[in-house]
Amino acid sequence: MAFLGRFDYTLDAKNRLTIPARFRASLSEGIVLAKGTAPCMAIWTAQGFTNYVEQATEGMHPLSQEREQIVRFLTSSAFEVALDAAGRVMVPPDLLAYASLEKDVVVVGVDVRLEVWDHDAWARQQEEVDISKLTARFSALP
């Protein structure tokens, strides 16, 4: 299943995040919360996270320093969690701090994962995106 869309939520007083209802079945087998490569928290299925780490290090020597740094970054911040009966997950303090999540958040579908952004940080990030520059290299292809 592809994760699509944007959803505005509020963390509760216990730092629990409600997962959008349409994605709960896909995440019922287990969830991995981790640092995103941008200042956000990523939400993966367990298999999706494993695949992501493998793809991120594909072709790298297993003992290379770069591979070790990537694996360390990705896995040391990862937390396996489960949805509670209300479809929520507890966000660990490390991830709250990394993504600057306080109260108002935006959950966005990013194909194989969800990202959770501070509401204002998401707005700033969206203002900075120039899609014409990002796609310019493709318009030059035959």
C-alpha positions as CSV (number, residue, x, y, z in Angstrom):
1,M,0.0,0.0,0.0
2,A,1.2,3.5,-0.8
3,F,0.9,6.1,1.9
4,L,-0.7,9.2,0.4
5,G,-2.2,12.4,1.7
6,R,-1.8,15.0,4.4
7,F,-3.5,15.0,7.8
8,D,-3.4,17.6,10.6
9,Y,-3.3,16.2,14.1
10,T,-2.5,17.2,17.7
11,L,-0.3,15.2,20.0
12,D,-2.1,14.5,23.2
13,A,-0.8,15.3,26.7
14,K,1.0,11.9,26.8
15,N,2.7,12.5,23.4
16,R,0.5,10.0,21.6
17,L,-0.1,10.4,17.9
18,T,-3.3,9.2,16.3
19,I,-2.5,7.3,13.1
20,P,-4.9,8.2,10.2
21,A,-7.6,5.5,10.2
22,R,-7.0,4.6,6.5
23,F,-3.4,3.4,7.4
24,R,-4.1,1.4,10.5
25,A,-4.7,-1.9,8.8
26,S,-1.3,-1.6,6.9
27,L,0.4,-0.9,10.2
28,S,-1.3,-3.5,12.3
29,E,1.6,-6.0,12.0
30,G,4.0,-3.6,13.8
31,I,5.4,-0.1,13.3
32,V,8.9,1.3,13.3
33,L,9.3,5.0,14.3
34,A,12.6,6.5,13.3
35,K,14.4,9.7,12.5
36,G,13.6,11.0,9.0
37,T,16.4,12.3,6.8
38,A,14.7,15.7,7.1
39,P,13.8,17.1,10.5
40,C,10.7,14.9,10.9
41,M,9.8,11.5,12.3
42,A,9.2,8.6,9.9
43,I,6.7,5.8,10.4
44,W,7.3,2.5,8.6
45,T,5.9,-0.9,8.5
46,A,8.5,-3.3,10.0
47,Q,9.3,-4.8,6.6
48,G,9.3,-1.4,4.9
49,F,12.0,-0.2,7.4
50,T,14.1,-3.3,6.8
51,N,13.9,-2.7,3.0
52,Y,14.7,0.9,3.4
53,V,17.9,0.2,5.3
54,E,18.9,-2.4,2.8
55,Q,18.3,-0.1,-0.1
56,A,20.2,2.8,1.6
57,T,23.3,0.6,1.9
58,E,23.0,-1.4,-1.3
59,G,26.3,-1.9,-3.0
60,M,28.3,-0.6,0.0
61,H,31.1,-2.7,1.5
62,P,29.6,-4.2,4.7
63,L,32.6,-2.9,6.7
64,S,32.8,0.6,5.1
65,Q,32.7,3.6,7.4
66,E,30.0,5.2,5.3
67,R,27.7,2.2,5.5
68,E,28.2,1.9,9.3
69,Q,27.3,5.6,9.7
70,I,24.1,5.2,7.6
71,V,23.1,2.1,9.4
72,R,23.9,3.6,12.8
73,F,21.9,6.8,12.0
74,L,18.9,4.8,10.8
75,T,18.7,2.0,13.3
76,S,19.8,3.7,16.5
77,S,16.8,6.0,16.4
78,A,14.3,3.3,15.5
79,F,11.7,2.2,17.9
80,E,9.3,-0.8,17.4
81,V,5.9,0.1,18.6
82,A,2.3,-1.1,18.2
83,L,-1.0,0.7,17.8
84,D,-3.1,1.0,20.9
85,A,-6.8,0.2,20.8
86,A,-7.5,3.8,19.8
87,G,-5.1,3.7,16.8
88,R,-2.4,5.7,18.6
89,V,1.4,5.4,19.1
90,M,3.5,6.8,21.9
91,V,6.2,9.1,20.4
92,P,9.5,8.6,22.2
93,P,11.2,11.7,23.7
94,D,14.3,11.3,21.3
95,L,12.0,11.6,18.3
96,L,10.0,14.4,19.7
97,A,13.2,16.4,20.1
98,Y,14.7,15.5,16.8
99,A,11.6,16.5,14.8
100,S,10.7,19.4,17.2
101,L,7.3,17.9,17.7
102,E,5.3,19.6,20.4
103,K,1.5,19.8,19.8
104,D,0.3,20.5,16.3
105,V,1.7,18.1,13.7
106,V,1.2,17.2,10.1
107,V,1.2,13.5,9.0
108,V,2.1,13.1,5.4
109,G,2.1,10.1,3.2
110,V,5.4,9.6,1.4
111,D,4.9,6.5,-0.7
112,V,6.4,3.7,1.5
113,R,6.3,5.6,4.8
114,L,4.5,8.3,6.7
115,E,6.3,11.4,7.9
116,V,5.3,13.4,11.0
117,W,6.3,17.1,10.9
118,D,5.9,20.0,13.3
119,H,3.0,22.0,11.7
120,D,5.1,25.2,11.2
121,A,8.2,23.3,10.0
122,W,6.0,21.5,7.3
123,A,4.6,24.9,6.1
124,R,8.2,26.3,5.8
125,Q,9.4,23.2,4.0
126,Q,6.5,23.4,1.5
127,E,7.3,27.1,0.8
128,E,10.9,26.2,0.0
129,V,10.0,23.5,-2.6
130,D,10.4,24.6,-6.2
131,I,9.0,21.7,-8.1
132,S,10.1,23.1,-11.5
133,K,13.8,23.0,-10.3
134,L,13.4,19.5,-9.0
135,T,11.9,18.2,-12.2
136,A,14.0,20.3,-14.6
137,R,16.5,17.5,-15.3
138,F,13.6,15.2,-16.5
139,S,12.2,17.8,-19.0
140,A,15.6,17.7,-20.9
141,L,15.3,13.9,-21.5
142,P,14.3,12.8,-25.0
